[in-house]
Amino acid sequence: MSIIINPTPRIELADKIEHLKKELNAVILAHYYQEPEIQDVADFIGDSLQLAQKAKGTDADVIVFCGVHFMAETAKILNPDKKVLLPDLQAGCSLADSCPADKFKEFIEQHPGHVVVSYINTTAAVKALSDIICTSSNAEKIIRSIPEDQPIIFAPDRHLGSYLIRKTGRDMVLWPGTCMVHTLFSERKIRQLKIRYPDAEVLAHPECEERVLQLADYIGSTAKLLARVKESPAQRFIVATEPGIIHQMQILAPEKTYIRAPTEGAACEACSECPHMRLNTLEKVYQCMLNGYPEIQMEEELRVRALRPIERMLELS
């Protein structure tokens, strides 16, 4: 006879996490793509820019970063004297992985005289090779701030880079990286949904392929997509980004309807979920706070070099 051991009830775990926050003077920062139950225990939920700003301004002793590795790294770069915990150290990023620092260094050397603008979805080593960091919230503003006669390298997301070229008219050299989630959305299936729901507004993140962006009624960062559902007169939305954001959309505008944008050839809704983001669980949040591990560690020389382009971003934001 098998014995089934029930996991710790969610409410009990949430209470234990709240107790540890007070005991450790900890703050929990969570990205919109995290599981709803993690979002519900977070002190602050945001996109990459908002989370970087919040990390820089916190007076907590411990930062529990519920996101992926590059986000926790950014928090450590901004807070060298604080303990930064990541619930699952394996929570990486396909986009960051697509741009190895050694290969990117060679790429930069092949294009001398270019200003290097790197998306925040990169490792600390790539940030250290960059002149300025951007997020999808401020990328257009940052590109426009660079003198028009100054050539630009943009990395690592080629779809975001192409979108910025169309928006700003700047001719940039693009690193050929992509996000494994945002390239899955099906143009064909979204067209079918638009026919089925002609009143629906299509929301898309600029990391999506151009053929998907062409179908969008509104394109923006996760924070901007969230704001859009509140301000738009539409009552139904097709959401072409990681579906974790829908939890906050439902909180912000519960009277409206949200449809996950379908992926090509996918038999399940979960195929549009980021497998890296979903490695974090409520149990892992509790365990990392209880044990003080996994902790983000970084050599000071690398941290200082990566800090400069992040600070330039925050100054412009």
Buried (B, 14 or more C-beta within 10 A) or exposed (E): EEEEEEEEEEEEBBEBBEEBBEEBEBBBBBBBBBBEBBBBBBBBBBBBBBBBBBBBEBEBEBBBBBBBBBBBBBBBBBBEEBBBBBBBBEBBBBBBBBBBBEEBBEBBEEEEEBBBBBBBBBBBBBBBBBBBBBBBBBBBEBBEEBEEEEBBBBBBBBBBBBBBBEBBEBEBBBBEBBBBBBBBBBBEBBEEBBEEBEEBBBBBBBBBBEEBBEBBBBBBBBBBBBBBBEEBEBEBBBBBBBBBBBBBBBEEBEEBBBBBBBBEEBEEEEBBBBEBBBBBBBEBBBBBBEEEEBBBEBEEEBBEBBBBBBBBBBEEB
